[in-house]
């Protein structure tokens, strides 16, 4: 009988210890869950503060280089190395006003020169250097604004200065079959993809479309139509710096 009572006490002790242990585990799990929940809330608050700081800047300047597939009026399009310098004034965290200067440099693919009075001689392959400089202004609108990246759509209009025969060894644009060296209307559509290193510093890649309206020299009657719109595609890449605060 004594042995039986002792066994019951032992069993009761074991059950009590198990109950206390279970309670401690539950309390620890509850505390851990609360701590994790608080950490998640802190993280979300930190991200929100970073986003507000990043896109709360009033001014944004960017610059770099890129590539453009350009229609020079010659039989074949040419590849160009480009540069860009852009300044943006943000009215609010989404909408901004852009001022943009660009430049493109390449060689016109005119093939064989068939002008009887030209230098170099007739039928000699000749690809003279050309360049153009768009001066544009427009609007930017942020479509996505995250902690580490942003996507902004842009639309711009202005003029483009073309220099197509300045390095043609004395030949005119009419003789080599490229656009007349002049200033003509231009516009651009694009998107900026920014990766943020810091709230005020980012890396940007911008696919772009550039429409220009260069025309042939009025004396050129041998190289096709005068020209309407040139559809040019490319991309730019560079660094973005943000400063100032939107009040």
Residue pairs with C-beta under 8 A, 6 or more apart in sequence:
47 147
50 147
50 199
51 145
51 146
51 147
53 199
54 145
54 147
54 150
54 196
54 199
54 200
54 242
55 93
55 142
55 145
55 150
56 93
56 245
56 246
57 90
57 199
57 200
57 242
57 243
57 244
57 245
57 246
58 89
58 90
58 243
58 244
58 245
58 246
58 247
59 87
59 88
59 89
59 90
59 242
59 243
59 244
60 86
60 87
60 88
60 90
60 96
60 240
60 241
60 242
61 85
61 86
61 87
61 88
61 240
61 241
62 84
62 85
62 86
62 87
62 88
62 192
62 204
62 238
62 239
62 240
62 241
63 83
63 84
63 85
63 86
63 238
63 239
64 83
64 84
64 204
64 236
64 237
64 238
64 239
65 81
65 82
65 83
65 84
65 236
65 237
65 238
66 81
66 82
66 83
66 84
66 206
66 208
66 234
66 235
66 236
66 237
66 238
67 79
67 80
67 81
67 82
67 234
67 235
68 79
68 80
68 82
68 104
68 106
68 208
68 210
68 232
68 233
68 234
69 77
69 78
69 79
69 80
69 232
69 233
69 234
70 77
70 78
70 79
70 80
70 104
70 106
70 132
70 230
70 232
71 77
71 212
71 230
71 231
71 232
72 78
72 106
72 108
72 109
72 130
72 164
72 178
72 179
73 108
73 164
73 173
73 177
73 178
73 179
73 214
73 216
73 223
73 224
73 227
74 108
74 109
74 110
74 111
74 176
74 177
74 178
75 109
75 110
75 111
75 177
76 109
76 111
77 109
78 106
78 107
78 108
78 109
78 127
78 130
79 106
80 104
80 105
80 106
80 234
81 104
81 105
81 106
82 102
82 103
82 104
82 105
82 234
82 236
83 102
83 103
84 100
84 101
84 102
84 103
84 206
84 236
84 238
85 100
85 101
85 102
86 98
86 99
86 100
86 101
87 98
87 99
87 100
88 96
88 97
88 98
88 99
88 140
89 96
89 97
90 96
90 246
91 97
92 246
93 142
93 145
93 246
94 141
94 142
94 145
95 139
95 140
95 141
95 142
96 139
96 140
96 141
96 142
97 137
97 138
97 139
97 140
98 136
98 137
98 138
98 139
98 140
98 154
98 156
99 136
99 137
100 134
100 135
100 136
100 137
100 138
100 156
100 158
100 188
101 133
101 134
101 135
101 136
102 133
102 134
102 136
102 210
102 236
103 131
103 132
103 133
103 134
104 131
104 132
104 133
105 129
105 130
105 131
106 129
106 130
106 131
107 127
107 128
107 129
107 130
108 127
108 128
108 129
108 130
108 164
108 176
108 178
109 127
110 126
110 127
110 128
110 176
110 177
110 178
111 125
112 122
112 123
112 124
112 125
112 126
113 120
113 122
113 123
113 124
113 125
113 126
113 171
113 175
113 176
114 122
114 123
115 122
115 171
115 175
115 176
116 122
118 171
118 175
118 176
119 169
119 170
119 171
120 126
120 169
126 176
128 165
128 167
128 168
128 169
128 171
128 176
128 178
129 167
130 162
130 163
130 164
130 167
130 178
131 162
131 163
132 160
132 161
132 162
132 163
132 164
132 212
132 214
133 160
133 161
133 163
134 158
134 159
134 160
134 161
134 186
134 188
134 210
134 212
135 158
135 159
135 160
135 161
136 156
136 157
136 158
136 186
136 187
136 188
137 156
137 157
137 158
138 154
138 155
138 156
138 157
138 188
139 154
139 155
139 156
140 152
140 153
140 154
140 192
141 152
141 153
141 154
142 150
142 151
142 152
143 151
143 152
143 153
144 150
144 151
147 196
148 195
148 196
149 193
149 194
149 195
149 196
150 192
150 193
150 194
150 196
150 202
151 191
151 192
151 193
151 194
152 191
152 192
152 194
153 190
153 191
154 188
154 189
154 190
154 191
154 192
154 206
155 187
155 188
155 189
156 187
156 188
156 189
157 185
157 186
157 187
157 188
158 185
158 186
158 187
159 183
159 184
159 185
159 186
160 183
160 184
160 185
160 186
160 210
160 212
160 214
161 182
161 183
162 179
162 180
162 181
162 182
162 183
162 184
162 212
162 214
163 181
164 173
164 178
164 179
164 180
164 181
164 214
165 171
165 172
165 173
165 176
165 178
165 181
166 181
168 175
168 176
172 217
172 219
173 179
173 180
173 181
173 216
173 217
173 220
174 180
174 216
174 217
174 219
174 220
174 223
177 220
177 222
177 223
179 214
179 215
179 216
179 227
180 214
180 215
180 216
180 217
180 218
180 220
182 214
182 215
184 212
184 213
184 214
184 215
185 212
185 213
186 210
186 211
186 212
186 213
187 210
187 211
188 208
188 209
188 210
188 211
189 208
189 209
190 206
190 207
190 208
190 209
191 206
191 207
192 204
192 205
192 206
193 204
193 205
193 206
194 202
194 203
194 204
194 240
195 202
195 203
195 204
196 202
197 203
199 242
200 241
200 242
200 243
201 239
201 240
201 241
201 242
202 239
202 240
202 242
203 237
203 238
203 239
203 240
204 236
204 237
204 238
204 239
204 240
205 235
205 236
205 237
206 235
206 236
206 237
207 233
207 234
207 235
208 233
208 234
208 235
208 236
209 231
209 232
209 233
210 232
210 233
210 234
211 229
211 230
211 231
211 232
212 229
212 230
212 232
213 227
213 228
213 229
213 230
214 227
214 230
215 226
215 227
216 223
216 224
216 225
216 226
216 227
